[in-house]
């Protein structure tokens, strides 16, 4: 069974992390599979928008697969990140096409990183969100995109305590576009958003995403994208 499933239909690519037995943790194979998926989506002109979701198990993604990381360190004496083509998901972040996160469970650490790279987020009521690296002794330099998405005191509380917060609290600060009652409703909302985006002018959509991202990054719009 592949850890990453990709389906393309009617201009919408659905990327699914399929490791429910490991709480959809990001193994080497899963991370490299995600990189392959974003490269495929970027190169495929038939794709207008992508949805990132995962197999239902109560957890959208637990982040890095710590069990595999421990085994690789013990057997090979190297950090698991050295085995990954793109450990910090820069390929995903650079994707010009909109990405929607359909978060059907709680998310933490690298799982939250994936959603920070998405342009729209739909969450599940009753779940929790957090950046837990301080509790396991790893760094989280990738958390910088959250600076433009969450108020500074809230982000500091998340990264300094490593605690998981109710998604309802982060929804109040604009982390999610919508929160729904069931995993099915989360995916339905994400697909509705995707269909609306897919029906728009593709070059205008790409330019709009690029302009907003540029403004968030450095406060100015690249006029060549207008």
C-alpha positions as CSV (number, residue, x, y, z in Angstrom):
1,X,0.0,0.0,0.0
2,X,1.4,3.4,-1.0
3,X,1.7,5.9,1.8
4,X,0.6,8.7,-0.5
5,X,-2.4,8.4,-2.8
6,X,-3.0,10.9,-5.6
7,X,-6.2,11.2,-7.6
8,X,-6.9,13.8,-10.3
9,X,-10.4,14.4,-11.5
10,X,-12.1,17.5,-13.1
11,X,-9.1,19.7,-12.5
12,X,-8.9,18.8,-8.8
13,X,-6.0,16.8,-7.4
14,X,-6.6,15.0,-4.1
15,X,-3.5,14.0,-2.2
16,X,-4.1,11.6,0.7
17,X,-1.6,10.6,3.4
18,X,-2.5,6.9,3.8
19,X,-0.8,5.7,7.0
20,X,-3.6,5.4,9.6
21,X,-1.8,2.7,11.5
22,X,0.9,5.2,12.3
23,X,-1.4,8.2,12.8
24,X,-0.5,9.4,9.3
25,X,3.1,10.1,10.5
26,X,5.6,11.3,7.9
27,X,8.0,8.5,7.1
28,X,10.7,8.8,4.5
29,X,8.5,7.1,1.9
30,X,5.5,9.3,2.8
31,X,7.6,12.5,2.7
32,X,9.2,11.6,-0.6
33,X,5.8,10.6,-1.9
34,X,4.4,14.0,-1.1
35,X,7.3,15.7,-2.9
36,X,6.6,13.6,-6.0
37,X,2.9,14.5,-5.7
38,X,3.6,18.3,-5.6
39,X,6.0,18.0,-8.6
40,X,3.3,16.1,-10.5
41,X,0.6,18.6,-9.7
42,X,2.8,21.6,-10.6
43,X,3.7,20.1,-14.0
44,X,0.1,18.9,-14.9
45,X,-1.7,21.7,-16.7
46,X,-5.0,19.9,-16.2
47,X,-4.8,20.4,-12.4
48,X,-6.3,23.7,-11.2
49,X,-6.3,23.1,-7.5
50,X,-5.2,20.5,-4.9
51,X,-6.7,19.1,-1.7
52,X,-4.5,17.6,1.0
53,X,-6.2,15.2,3.3
54,X,-5.4,11.9,5.1
55,X,-6.9,8.6,6.1
56,X,-9.4,8.8,8.9
57,X,-7.9,7.8,12.3
58,X,-8.5,10.8,14.5
59,X,-5.2,12.4,13.5
60,X,-4.6,14.3,10.3
61,X,-0.9,13.8,10.8
62,X,1.3,13.2,13.8
63,X,4.3,14.8,12.1
64,X,7.6,13.1,11.7
65,X,7.6,9.3,12.2
66,X,9.7,9.2,15.4
67,X,9.7,5.4,15.4
68,X,11.3,5.3,12.0
69,X,13.6,8.2,12.9
70,X,14.9,6.3,16.0
71,X,15.5,3.1,13.9
72,X,17.4,5.0,11.2
73,X,19.5,6.7,13.8
74,X,20.3,3.4,15.5
75,X,20.9,1.4,12.4
76,X,22.6,3.9,10.1
77,X,23.8,6.7,12.5
78,X,22.1,9.5,10.5
79,X,19.2,11.8,11.0
80,X,16.0,10.8,9.2
81,X,15.8,14.1,7.4
82,X,18.9,13.2,5.4
83,X,16.9,10.4,3.8
84,X,14.2,12.8,2.5
85,X,14.4,14.6,-0.8
86,X,12.6,17.7,0.6
87,X,12.3,17.4,4.4
88,X,10.9,20.9,4.9
89,X,8.3,20.6,2.1
90,X,9.7,23.5,0.1
91,X,8.3,22.0,-3.1
92,X,4.8,22.2,-1.6
93,X,5.4,25.8,-0.5
94,X,6.5,26.8,-4.0
95,X,3.5,25.2,-5.7
96,X,1.8,27.9,-7.8
97,X,-1.6,26.2,-7.6
98,X,-3.9,26.6,-4.6
99,X,-3.8,23.9,-2.0
100,X,-6.6,23.2,0.4
101,X,-6.1,21.3,3.7
102,X,-9.0,19.0,4.6
103,X,-8.0,18.3,8.2
104,X,-10.1,15.4,9.4
105,X,-8.2,15.0,12.7
106,X,-5.8,16.5,15.1
107,X,-2.5,17.7,13.8
108,X,0.9,18.5,15.4
109,X,4.5,19.2,14.5
110,X,5.2,18.3,10.9
111,X,1.5,17.8,10.4
112,X,0.9,21.4,11.2
113,X,3.7,22.4,8.9
114,X,1.9,20.8,6.0
115,X,-1.2,22.8,6.7
116,X,0.7,26.0,7.1
117,X,1.8,25.5,3.5
118,X,-1.8,25.3,2.4
119,X,-3.8,28.3,1.2
120,X,-7.1,27.4,2.7
121,X,-7.8,25.2,5.7
122,X,-10.9,23.3,6.7
123,X,-10.8,21.7,10.2
124,X,-12.8,19.3,12.3
125,X,-14.5,20.4,15.5
126,X,-13.2,18.8,18.7
127,X,-9.6,18.3,17.3
128,X,-6.4,19.8,18.5
129,X,-3.5,21.6,16.9
130,X,0.1,22.2,18.0
131,X,3.8,22.5,17.3
132,X,5.3,19.9,19.8
133,X,9.0,20.0,18.9
134,X,10.1,21.5,22.3
135,X,8.7,18.4,24.0
136,X,10.8,16.0,21.9
137,X,14.0,18.1,21.6
138,X,13.8,19.0,17.9
139,X,13.7,22.4,16.3
140,X,10.9,24.0,14.4
141,X,12.5,26.6,12.0
142,X,9.7,25.8,9.5
143,X,7.1,27.4,11.8
144,X,8.0,30.9,10.4
145,X,5.0,30.9,8.0
146,X,2.7,31.0,11.0
147,X,4.0,34.5,11.8
148,X,1.7,35.9,9.1
149,X,-1.2,33.6,10.1
150,X,-1.5,33.8,13.9
151,X,-1.0,36.6,16.4
152,X,2.5,36.6,17.8
153,X,1.5,35.9,21.5
154,X,-0.6,32.9,20.3
155,X,2.2,31.5,18.1
156,X,4.7,32.0,21.0
157,X,2.4,30.0,23.3
158,X,2.2,27.2,20.8
159,X,5.9,26.9,20.1
160,X,7.2,27.5,23.6
161,X,4.9,25.2,25.5
162,X,4.4,22.5,22.9
163,X,0.9,22.2,24.0
164,X,-2.0,21.2,21.7
165,X,-4.7,23.8,21.4
166,X,-8.4,23.3,20.5
167,X,-8.9,24.1,16.9
168,X,-11.9,26.2,17.9
169,X,-9.5,28.6,19.6
170,X,-7.2,28.9,16.5
171,X,-10.3,29.3,14.3
172,X,-11.1,32.5,16.2
173,X,-7.7,33.9,15.1
174,X,-8.2,32.9,11.4
175,X,-6.1,29.7,11.2
176,X,-9.0,27.9,9.5
177,X,-11.5,29.1,6.9
178,X,-14.2,26.7,8.2
179,X,-14.5,24.0,10.9
180,X,-17.1,21.2,10.4
181,X,-18.7,18.6,12.6
182,X,-17.6,15.4,10.8
183,X,-14.7,14.2,8.6
184,X,-17.2,13.8,5.7
185,X,-18.3,17.4,6.1
186,X,-14.7,18.6,6.2
187,X,-14.0,16.9,2.9
188,X,-17.3,18.1,1.4
189,X,-16.4,21.7,2.3
190,X,-12.9,21.3,0.9
191,X,-14.3,19.9,-2.4
192,X,-16.8,22.7,-2.6
193,X,-14.0,25.3,-2.3
194,X,-11.9,23.3,-4.8
195,X,-14.7,23.2,-7.4
196,X,-15.2,27.0,-7.1
197,X,-11.5,27.6,-7.6
198,X,-11.3,25.1,-10.5
199,X,-14.1,27.0,-12.3
200,X,-12.2,30.3,-12.2
201,X,-9.6,31.5,-14.8
202,X,-6.5,29.4,-14.1
203,X,-3.9,32.1,-14.8
204,X,-5.7,34.6,-12.7
205,X,-5.9,32.1,-9.8
206,X,-2.2,31.5,-10.0
207,X,-1.5,35.2,-10.1
208,X,-3.8,35.9,-7.2
209,X,-2.1,33.2,-5.0
210,X,1.3,34.5,-6.0
211,X,0.4,38.1,-5.2
212,X,-1.0,37.3,-1.8
213,X,2.0,35.0,-0.9
214,X,4.4,37.7,-2.0
215,X,2.7,40.3,0.2
216,X,2.7,38.0,3.2
217,X,6.4,37.2,2.6
218,X,7.9,40.6,2.1
219,X,5.1,43.2,2.1
220,X,5.0,43.9,-1.6
221,X,3.4,42.4,-4.8
222,X,5.5,41.3,-7.7
223,X,3.9,43.3,-10.5
224,X,5.0,40.8,-13.1
225,X,2.3,38.5,-11.8
226,X,-0.5,41.0,-12.4
